[in-house]
């Protein structure tokens, strides 16, 4: 397969914390290892590094900017993108915030090159500026998506939104995030014949309203089972979560803060189950990683979670009562967990990078007309 010049555009990128950032990092790294010329254009948010650097085999260009409504506004970004484009370039835009989508639309139009728009999730209003989001979606994001050579979504529901809400009549594809081999090789002890006396739960993710942690904390207060939980992550709801932990007197909750992926894997090895109390998701990497690592999962009945664990996990409603019931089901359905975990592992095998990367490479070739 011919090497491509691929520009990945993402408002945020590791070490900034977030599932989308990790997904972009993985894709860029895999493409570069596959022999492609890969550049990442991003902000310097979450990083002490500004300017250009080669990280692994990926050329990363970080630009400084001011954060406005969760979006980094980078004055030098348009010029950087304009100069980076070649006549044979394909731009892969990862949409999670404002500013970068409209800049890619404008510069791609000026340079007459195609771009792929990946809507990881139909993001919802948050914070004081959130009131402007519906207007932004109708006036700006709609045009960005309609002008893309292809729109990528991670699930059927987001694809439906792209068609019905944003009015995209062009090409829309569902593509999966990929999984590194390291998660399949992770060594965990086999499930014991009997359930643990104290259930050791793990949560990993951004501490935002979407993740529904306050509801989980109330469920931990009400459950009759002995439970402890490690919460790994950081975000705007951290102070609220700390307050609730004290209010509910939850001595069994440990707020670990932000960890790198290698450190998170150490918790994957020892937890009894991953819990995902989310209100909505796209295709969370932590869930896919848990499937590959053979970790039992308690997840909510929402898009982006339920479809991945329908055969291999415990599915509950994203309510206090639902999460309490999920903890209870871990015990009452414990005998079936080994079979469920094995099914989940088999579903994760389809997401190995050696399978998913080919789909991205084929799409880039088709967009470029090669």
Secondary structure, 3 states (H helix, E strand, C coil): CCCCEEEEEECCCCCCCCHHHHHHHHHHHHHHHCCCEEEEEEECCCCCCCEEEEECCEEEEEECCEEECCEEECCCHHHHHHHHCCCCEEEEEEECCCCHHHHHHHHHHHHCCCEEEEECCCCCCCCHHHHHHHHHHHHHHHHHHHHCCEEEECCHHHHHHHHHCCCCCCCEEECCCCECHHHHCCCCCCCCCCCCCCEEEEEECCCCHHHCHHHHHHHHHHCCCCEEEEEECCCCCHHHHHHHHHHCCCCCEEEEECCCHHHHHHHHHHCCEEEECCCCCCCCHHHHHHHHCCCEEEEECCCCCHHHHCCCCEEECCCHHHHHHHHHHHHHCHHHHHHHHHHHHHHHHCCEHHHHHHHHHHHHHHHHCC
